[in-house]
Amino acid sequence: MKRFRFQDLEVWKRGIEIGLELFRVAEGMEQRRHYRSAEQLRAAALSITNNIAEGSGSASDKDFAHFLNIAKRSAFENANMLLFFAKAGLIATTEAETLVAALDEECRMLEAFRKSLLR
């Protein structure tokens, strides 16, 4: 089976792990009938790895770096939603904190990779 470039990237693999956790949170949101919030969380979760994958197909490192920046912004969006949901009592604060820490790590990985492409 053919492998795509992004499948070998640790930042993509970590993004998949985080995305799966975010999907689990979204399922809980749906059970509480917060359908729109669940939909938005899923979309932002997928955006992280989608942009890494899309960028890996770029013709230039500069273009790839641009997509990594978009992926990082999606991680920020997810962090914001988790913090909001915790403040609203929709998810446990500890769950939000754990996922926000994982997203922070993902952002650091994305930024380091982005900078390495621009050297």
C-alpha positions as CSV (number, residue, x, y, z in Angstrom):
1,M,0.0,0.0,0.0
2,K,1.3,3.4,-0.9
3,R,2.2,5.7,1.9
4,F,1.9,9.4,1.8
5,R,4.6,11.7,3.2
6,F,2.5,12.9,6.1
7,Q,2.0,9.4,7.4
8,D,5.6,9.4,8.6
9,L,5.5,12.7,10.3
10,E,5.4,12.5,14.2
11,V,3.4,15.8,14.3
12,W,0.7,14.2,12.1
13,K,0.6,11.0,14.2
14,R,0.3,13.1,17.4
15,G,-2.4,15.1,15.8
16,I,-4.4,11.9,15.1
17,E,-4.1,10.8,18.7
18,I,-5.4,14.2,19.9
19,G,-8.1,14.3,17.3
20,L,-9.4,10.9,18.4
21,E,-9.7,12.3,22.0
22,L,-11.4,15.4,20.7
23,F,-13.9,13.2,18.8
24,R,-14.6,11.4,22.1
25,V,-15.3,14.7,23.8
26,A,-17.6,15.7,20.9
27,E,-19.6,12.4,21.4
28,G,-20.2,13.5,25.0
29,M,-21.3,16.9,23.8
30,E,-23.8,15.3,21.5
31,Q,-25.2,13.2,24.3
32,R,-25.9,16.5,26.1
33,R,-27.6,17.7,23.0
34,H,-24.9,20.3,22.1
35,Y,-24.8,19.2,18.5
36,R,-23.4,22.4,17.0
37,S,-20.6,22.5,19.6
38,A,-19.8,18.8,18.8
39,E,-19.8,19.5,15.1
40,Q,-17.4,22.5,15.5
41,L,-15.1,20.5,17.7
42,R,-14.9,17.7,15.2
43,A,-14.2,20.1,12.3
44,A,-11.4,21.9,14.2
45,A,-9.9,18.6,15.3
46,L,-9.8,17.3,11.7
47,S,-8.4,20.6,10.5
48,I,-5.2,20.0,12.4
49,T,-4.3,16.8,10.6
50,N,-6.0,17.8,7.3
51,N,-3.7,20.8,7.0
52,I,-0.6,18.8,7.9
53,A,-1.6,16.3,5.2
54,E,-2.5,18.9,2.6
55,G,0.6,20.9,3.2
56,S,2.8,17.8,2.8
57,G,1.7,17.7,-0.8
58,S,2.9,21.2,-1.4
59,A,5.4,21.9,-4.1
60,S,7.5,24.1,-1.8
61,D,8.6,24.1,1.8
62,K,7.3,27.7,2.1
63,D,3.8,26.5,1.1
64,F,4.0,23.5,3.5
65,A,5.0,25.9,6.3
66,H,1.8,28.0,5.6
67,F,-0.4,24.9,6.0
68,L,1.4,24.0,9.3
69,N,0.5,27.5,10.5
70,I,-3.1,26.9,9.7
71,A,-2.9,23.5,11.6
72,K,-1.5,25.4,14.6
73,R,-4.4,27.9,14.5
74,S,-6.8,25.0,14.5
75,A,-5.1,23.6,17.6
76,F,-5.7,27.1,19.2
77,E,-9.3,26.9,18.2
78,N,-9.7,23.5,19.8
79,A,-8.0,24.7,23.0
80,N,-10.4,27.7,23.2
81,M,-13.5,25.5,22.8
82,L,-12.2,23.0,25.5
83,L,-11.6,25.9,27.9
84,F,-15.0,27.4,27.2
85,F,-16.7,24.0,27.6
86,A,-15.0,23.5,30.9
87,K,-16.0,27.0,32.2
88,A,-19.6,26.2,31.1
89,G,-19.6,23.0,33.0
90,L,-20.0,20.9,29.8
91,I,-16.8,18.9,30.3
92,A,-14.6,18.2,33.4
93,T,-11.9,20.8,34.0
94,T,-9.3,18.1,34.3
95,E,-10.2,16.6,30.9
96,A,-10.0,20.1,29.3
97,E,-6.6,20.7,31.0
98,T,-5.2,17.4,29.8
99,L,-6.3,18.0,26.2
100,V,-5.1,21.6,26.2
101,A,-1.7,20.5,27.4
102,A,-1.6,18.0,24.5
103,L,-2.7,20.7,22.1
104,D,0.1,23.0,23.4
105,E,2.6,20.2,22.8
106,E,1.2,19.8,19.3
107,C,1.5,23.5,18.6
108,R,5.2,23.5,19.7
109,M,5.8,20.5,17.4
110,L,4.1,22.3,14.5
111,E,6.0,25.5,15.1
112,A,9.4,23.7,15.3
113,F,8.7,21.8,12.1
114,R,7.4,25.0,10.4
115,K,10.6,26.8,11.3
116,S,12.8,23.9,10.1
117,L,11.2,24.1,6.7
118,L,11.9,27.8,6.4
119,R,15.7,27.5,7.2
